[in-house]
Amino acid sequence: MNSSHRRRFIAGAVCPRCGAMDKIVWDMDADRRECVACDFQEARPQADSVPELKTRVNRASARLVETQAQPVRLMDPTIDASDGDD
């Protein structure tokens, strides 16, 4: 591995091969991730080869639905309910 590459550790990342946590680095020059524990390497997938996941943000039909606003009644737990306004 060339030590002149700019590399950054990815916090909390788990290696898919060996399962070690915090051992994955991002090689910014080679545009790939690597595990320093088991020598796992994987190039970044091309943008057009990975389909975008459907979420509520990128689905047009999900953006049309709005939740109706409802009033909220705040209650003081120190006031006895039997002392009501009767």
DSSP file (Angstrom, degrees, kcal/mol; ACC not computed):
  #  RESIDUE AA STRUCTURE BP1 BP2  ACC     N-H-->O    O-->H-N    N-H-->O    O-->H-N    TCO  KAPPA ALPHA  PHI   PSI    X-CA   Y-CA   Z-CA
    1    1 A M              0   0    0      0, 0.0     2,-0.5     0, 0.0     0, 0.0   0.000 360.0 360.0 360.0 133.1    0.0    0.0    0.0
    2    2 A N    >   -     0   0    0      1,-0.1     3,-1.2     2,-0.0     0, 0.0  -0.641 360.0-158.2 -80.0 121.2    1.4    3.4   -1.0
    3    3 A S  T 3  S+     0   0    0     -2,-0.5    -1,-0.1     1,-0.2     4,-0.1   0.561  84.3  74.0 -77.9  -7.4    1.8    5.6    2.1
    4    4 A S  T 3  S+     0   0    0      2,-0.1    -1,-0.2     0, 0.0     2,-0.1   0.562  74.1 105.5 -81.9  -6.5    1.7    8.8    0.0
    5    5 A H  S <  S-     0   0    0     -3,-1.2     2,-0.6     1,-0.1    22,-0.0  -0.457  80.1-116.4 -71.5 144.1   -2.0    8.4   -0.6
    6    6 A R        +     0   0    0     -2,-0.1    22,-2.5     2,-0.0    23,-0.7  -0.743  45.3 177.8 -80.6 119.0   -4.3   10.7    1.4
    7    7 A R  E     -A   27   0A   0     -2,-0.6     2,-0.4    20,-0.2    20,-0.2  -0.950  17.1-169.6-129.3 145.7   -6.4    8.5    3.6
    8    8 A R  E     -A   26   0A   0     18,-1.7    18,-3.6    -2,-0.4     2,-0.2  -0.999  24.2-122.9-133.9 135.7   -9.0    9.1    6.3
    9    9 A F  E     -A   25   0A   0     -2,-0.4     2,-0.7    16,-0.3    16,-0.3  -0.507  21.0-134.0 -72.8 145.7  -10.5    6.7    8.8
   10   10 A I    >   -     0   0    0     14,-2.5     3,-1.6    -2,-0.2    14,-0.4  -0.905  24.8-128.0-103.1 110.0  -14.3    6.3    8.6
   11   11 A A  T 3  S+     0   0    0     -2,-0.7    14,-0.0     1,-0.3    12,-0.0  -0.346  86.3   3.9 -63.2 130.0  -15.6    6.5   12.2
   12   12 A G  T 3  S+     0   0    0      1,-0.3    -1,-0.3    -2,-0.1     2,-0.2   0.407  90.8 144.3  80.0  -1.6  -17.9    3.6   13.1
   13   13 A A    <   -     0   0    0     -3,-1.6     9,-2.3    11,-0.2    10,-0.6  -0.470  38.0-148.8 -73.9 141.3  -17.4    1.7    9.8
   14   14 A V  B     -D   21   0B   0      7,-0.2     7,-0.2    -2,-0.2     6,-0.1  -0.927  19.1-117.3-112.4 132.7  -17.4   -2.1   10.0
   15   15 A C     >  -     0   0    0      5,-2.4     4,-1.4    -2,-0.4     9,-0.0  -0.501  14.7-146.5 -68.2 129.3  -15.3   -4.1    7.5
   16   16 A P  T  4 S+     0   0    0      0, 0.0    -1,-0.1     0, 0.0    -2,-0.0   0.717  95.2  43.6 -69.9 -19.1  -17.6   -6.3    5.4
   17   17 A R  T  4 S+     0   0    0      3,-0.1    -2,-0.0     1,-0.0    -3,-0.0   0.931 131.1  13.9 -89.7 -55.9  -14.9   -9.0    5.2
   18   18 A C  T  4 S-     0   0    0      2,-0.1    -1,-0.0    22,-0.0    -4,-0.0   0.611  90.4-128.2-101.5 -12.8  -13.4   -9.3    8.7
   19   19 A G     <  +     0   0    0     -4,-1.4     2,-0.2     1,-0.3     0, 0.0   0.547  52.5 152.7  79.6   7.2  -16.0   -7.4   10.8
   20   20 A A    >   -     0   0    0     -6,-0.1    -5,-2.4     1,-0.1     3,-0.5  -0.519  38.0-135.8 -73.1 135.7  -13.5   -5.2   12.5
   21   21 A M  B 3  S+D   14   0B   0     -7,-0.2    -7,-0.2    -2,-0.2    -8,-0.1  -0.691  79.3  12.0 -93.9 146.8  -14.8   -1.8   13.5
   22   22 A D  T 3  S+     0   0    0     -9,-2.3    -1,-0.2    -2,-0.3    -8,-0.1   0.780  96.0 104.0  61.8  31.3  -13.0    1.5   12.9
   23   23 A K    <   +     0   0    0    -10,-0.6    13,-2.7    -3,-0.5     2,-0.4   0.315  50.2 104.2-117.5   3.7  -10.4   -0.1   10.6
   24   24 A I  E     - B   0  35A   0    -14,-0.4   -14,-2.5   -11,-0.4     2,-0.3  -0.750  48.6-172.5 -91.3 130.4  -11.8    1.2    7.3
   25   25 A V  E     -AB   9  34A   0      9,-3.1     9,-2.6    -2,-0.4     2,-0.6  -0.911  20.8-133.4-118.4 150.0  -10.0    4.1    5.6
   26   26 A W  E     -AB   8  33A   0    -18,-3.6   -18,-1.7    -2,-0.3     2,-1.0  -0.917  13.7-151.0-102.5 117.2  -11.1    6.1    2.6
   27   27 A D  E  >> -AB   7  32A   0      5,-3.1     5,-1.4    -2,-0.6     4,-1.3  -0.784  11.2-170.8 -87.9 104.6   -8.2    6.5    0.1
   28   28 A M  T  45S+     0   0    0    -22,-2.5    -1,-0.2    -2,-1.0   -21,-0.1   0.794  80.8  51.3 -71.9 -28.5   -9.1    9.8   -1.5
   29   29 A D  T  45S+     0   0    0    -23,-0.7    -1,-0.2     1,-0.2   -22,-0.1   0.906 119.6  33.8 -74.6 -41.2   -6.5    9.5   -4.2
   30   30 A A  T  45S-     0   0    0    -24,-0.2    -2,-0.2     2,-0.2    -1,-0.2   0.550 103.1-131.4 -90.6  -8.6   -7.5    6.1   -5.4
   31   31 A D  T  <5 +     0   0    0     -4,-1.3    13,-2.0     1,-0.2     2,-0.3   0.943  67.3 107.6  56.9  53.8  -11.2    6.7   -4.6
   32   32 A R  E   < -BC  27  43A   0     -5,-1.4    -5,-3.1    11,-0.2     2,-0.3  -0.974  66.0-119.1-150.9 161.9  -11.7    3.4   -2.7
   33   33 A R  E     -BC  26  42A   0      9,-2.6     9,-2.2    -2,-0.3     2,-0.3  -0.827  29.8-173.3-105.1 148.3  -12.2    2.1    0.8
   34   34 A E  E     -BC  25  41A   0     -9,-2.6    -9,-3.1    -2,-0.3     2,-0.5  -0.974  22.2-132.6-139.6 149.9   -9.7   -0.2    2.5
   35   35 A C  E  >  -B   24   0A   0      5,-2.4     4,-1.3    -2,-0.3   -11,-0.2  -0.917   7.8-159.5-102.4 127.7   -9.5   -2.2    5.7
   36   36 A V  T  4 S+     0   0    0    -13,-2.7    -1,-0.1    -2,-0.5   -12,-0.1   0.603  89.7  55.8 -81.5 -10.0   -6.2   -1.9    7.5
   37   37 A A  T  4 S+     0   0    0    -14,-0.3    -1,-0.2   -17,-0.1   -13,-0.1   0.846 127.0  10.0 -88.3 -37.6   -6.9   -5.1    9.5
   38   38 A C  T  4 S-     0   0    0    -15,-0.1    -2,-0.2     2,-0.1    -1,-0.1   0.345  96.6-112.5-128.2   7.2   -7.5   -7.6    6.6
   39   39 A D     <  +     0   0    0     -4,-1.3     2,-0.2     1,-0.2    -3,-0.1   0.721  54.6 165.8  66.3  23.1   -6.5   -5.7    3.4
   40   40 A F        -     0   0    0     -5,-0.2    -5,-2.4     2,-0.0     2,-0.3  -0.492  12.5-173.8 -64.6 138.2  -10.1   -5.6    2.1
   41   41 A Q  E     +C   34   0A   0     -7,-0.2     2,-0.3    -2,-0.2    -7,-0.2  -0.998  12.4 174.3-138.0 141.9  -10.4   -3.1   -0.8
   42   42 A E  E     -C   33   0A   0     -9,-2.2    -9,-2.6    -2,-0.3     2,-0.1  -0.951  23.7-134.5-149.8 127.7  -13.4   -1.8   -2.7
   43   43 A A  E     -C   32   0A   0     -2,-0.3   -11,-0.2   -11,-0.2   -12,-0.1  -0.442  38.2 -94.8 -76.7 153.3  -13.7    0.9   -5.4
   44   44 A R        -     0   0    0    -13,-2.0    -1,-0.1    -2,-0.1     3,-0.1  -0.496  44.9-114.7 -66.8 131.8  -16.4    3.4   -5.2
   45   45 A P        -     0   0    0      0, 0.0     2,-0.1     0, 0.0    -1,-0.1  -0.385  34.2-102.4 -66.4 147.3  -19.4    2.4   -7.3
   46   46 A Q    >>  -     0   0    0      1,-0.1     3,-1.3    -2,-0.1     4,-0.8  -0.429  27.9-120.3 -68.8 145.5  -20.1    4.6  -10.3
   47   47 A A  T 34 S+     0   0    0      1,-0.3     3,-0.5     2,-0.2    -1,-0.1   0.835 111.4  48.9 -58.4 -36.9  -23.1    6.9   -9.7
   48   48 A D  T 34 S+     0   0    0      1,-0.2    -1,-0.3     3,-0.1    -2,-0.0   0.613 103.9  60.7 -82.3 -10.7  -25.1    5.5  -12.7
   49   49 A S  T <4 S+     0   0    0     -3,-1.3    -1,-0.2     1,-0.1    -2,-0.2   0.647  96.0  65.1 -90.1 -14.5  -24.6    1.9  -11.6
   50   50 A V  S  < S-     0   0    0     -4,-0.8    -1,-0.1    -3,-0.5     2,-0.1  -0.933  82.5-135.5-111.5 117.7  -26.3    2.2   -8.2
   51   51 A P        -     0   0    0      0, 0.0     2,-0.2     0, 0.0    -2,-0.1  -0.420  27.0-107.9 -70.9 146.0  -30.0    3.0   -8.3
   52   52 A E        -     0   0    0     -2,-0.1     2,-0.1     1,-0.1     3,-0.0  -0.533  35.0-115.5 -73.2 135.1  -31.2    5.7   -5.9
   53   53 A L        -     0   0    0     -2,-0.2     2,-0.5     1,-0.1     5,-0.1  -0.455  28.4-113.1 -70.5 141.8  -33.3    4.3   -3.0
   54   54 A K        +     0   0    0     -2,-0.1     2,-0.3     3,-0.1    -1,-0.1  -0.652  48.5 163.0 -77.6 123.8  -36.9    5.4   -2.9
   55   55 A T     >  -     0   0    0     -2,-0.5     4,-0.9    -3,-0.0     3,-0.2  -0.817  54.6-100.1-131.8 172.9  -37.5    7.6    0.2
   56   56 A R  T  4 S+     0   0    0     -2,-0.3    -2,-0.0     1,-0.2    -1,-0.0   0.705 120.4  57.1 -68.1 -17.2  -40.2   10.1    1.2
   57   57 A V  T  4 S+     0   0    0      1,-0.2    -1,-0.2     5,-0.1    -3,-0.1   0.871 112.3  35.5 -81.5 -38.1  -37.9   12.9    0.1
   58   58 A N  T  4 S+     0   0    0     -3,-0.2     2,-0.6    -5,-0.1    -2,-0.2   0.411  96.0  92.0-101.9   4.1  -37.5   11.8   -3.5
   59   59 A R     X  -     0   0    0     -4,-0.9     4,-1.2     1,-0.2     3,-0.3  -0.874  62.8-153.4 -97.6 123.2  -40.9   10.3   -4.2
   60   60 A A  H  > S+     0   0    0     -2,-0.6     4,-0.8     1,-0.2     3,-0.4   0.881  93.6  54.9 -62.6 -39.2  -43.3   12.9   -5.7
   61   61 A S  H  > S+     0   0    0      1,-0.2     4,-0.6     2,-0.2     3,-0.5   0.836 104.8  53.8 -66.1 -32.0  -46.4   11.2   -4.3
   62   62 A A  H  4 S+     0   0    0     -3,-0.3     3,-0.5     1,-0.2    -1,-0.2   0.797 102.9  57.2 -72.7 -27.9  -45.1   11.2   -0.8
   63   63 A R  H  < S+     0   0    0     -4,-1.2    -1,-0.2    -3,-0.4    -2,-0.2   0.722  98.7  61.5 -75.2 -19.8  -44.5   15.0   -0.9
   64   64 A L  H  < S+     0   0    0     -4,-0.8     2,-0.5    -3,-0.5    -1,-0.2   0.732  86.4  85.9 -78.4 -21.9  -48.2   15.6   -1.7
   65   65 A V     <  -     0   0    0     -4,-0.6     2,-0.4    -3,-0.5     0, 0.0  -0.680  58.1-175.6 -86.4 125.7  -49.5   14.1    1.5
   66   66 A E        -     0   0    0     -2,-0.5     2,-0.4     3,-0.0    -3,-0.0  -0.958  24.5-124.3-120.6 141.7  -49.6   16.4    4.5
   67   67 A T        -     0   0    0     -2,-0.4     2,-0.1     1,-0.1    -2,-0.0  -0.671  32.2-114.7 -82.3 133.1  -50.6   15.5    8.0
   68   68 A Q        -     0   0    0     -2,-0.4     2,-0.2     1,-0.1    -1,-0.1  -0.429  30.2-116.1 -66.7 138.5  -53.4   17.6    9.4
   69   69 A A        -     0   0    0     -2,-0.1    -1,-0.1    -3,-0.0    -3,-0.0  -0.554  32.4-165.7 -74.6 139.2  -52.4   19.8   12.3
   70   70 A Q        -     0   0    0     -2,-0.2     2,-0.0     0, 0.0    -1,-0.0  -0.981  22.1-112.3-127.7 140.3  -54.1   18.9   15.6
   71   71 A P        -     0   0    0      0, 0.0     2,-0.5     0, 0.0     0, 0.0  -0.365  27.0-141.2 -68.7 150.8  -54.3   21.0   18.8
   72   72 A V        -     0   0    0     -2,-0.0     2,-0.6     2,-0.0     0, 0.0  -0.951   5.0-147.8-114.7 132.3  -52.5   19.8   21.8
   73   73 A R        -     0   0    0     -2,-0.5     2,-0.4     2,-0.0     0, 0.0  -0.890  11.0-151.6-102.5 119.1  -53.9   20.1   25.3
   74   74 A L        -     0   0    0     -2,-0.6     2,-0.4     2,-0.0    -2,-0.0  -0.753  11.9-160.7 -90.9 133.8  -51.4   20.6   28.0
   75   75 A M        -     0   0    0     -2,-0.4     3,-0.0     3,-0.0    -2,-0.0  -0.929  15.8-135.1-119.1 139.3  -52.4   19.3   31.4
   76   76 A D    >   -     0   0    0     -2,-0.4     3,-1.4     1,-0.1    -2,-0.0  -0.827  11.1-156.4 -90.6 115.5  -50.9   20.2   34.8
   77   77 A P  T 3  S+     0   0    0      0, 0.0    -1,-0.1     0, 0.0     4,-0.1   0.653  89.0  64.7 -69.6 -12.9  -50.4   17.0   36.8
   78   78 A T  T 3  S+     0   0    0      2,-0.1     2,-0.5    -3,-0.0    -2,-0.0   0.645  85.7  84.0 -83.8 -13.3  -50.5   18.9   40.1
   79   79 A I  S <  S-     0   0    0     -3,-1.4     2,-0.3     2,-0.0     5,-0.0  -0.792  84.7-125.5 -91.8 128.4  -54.1   19.9   39.5
   80   80 A D    >   -     0   0    0     -2,-0.5     3,-1.4     1,-0.1    -2,-0.1  -0.569   9.0-143.1 -73.5 128.9  -56.7   17.2   40.6
   81   81 A A  G >  S+     0   0    0     -2,-0.3     3,-1.0     1,-0.3    -1,-0.1   0.778  98.8  63.4 -63.8 -27.7  -59.0   16.4   37.8
   82   82 A S  G 3  S+     0   0    0      1,-0.3    -1,-0.3     2,-0.1    -2,-0.0   0.664  89.9  67.7 -73.3 -15.0  -61.9   16.0   40.3
   83   83 A D  G <  S+     0   0    0     -3,-1.4    -1,-0.3     2,-0.1    -2,-0.1   0.143  83.0 150.4 -85.0  19.3  -61.6   19.8   41.1
   84   84 A G    <   -     0   0    0     -3,-1.0    -2,-0.1     1,-0.2    -4,-0.0   0.499  65.7 -80.5 -45.0-168.9  -62.8   20.5   37.6
   85   85 A D              0   0    0      1,-0.2    -1,-0.2     0, 0.0    -2,-0.1   0.202 360.0 360.0 -86.5  14.7  -64.7   23.5   36.4
   86   86 A D              0   0    0      0, 0.0    -1,-0.2     0, 0.0    -2,-0.1   0.494 360.0 360.0 -68.6 360.0  -68.1   22.2   37.6
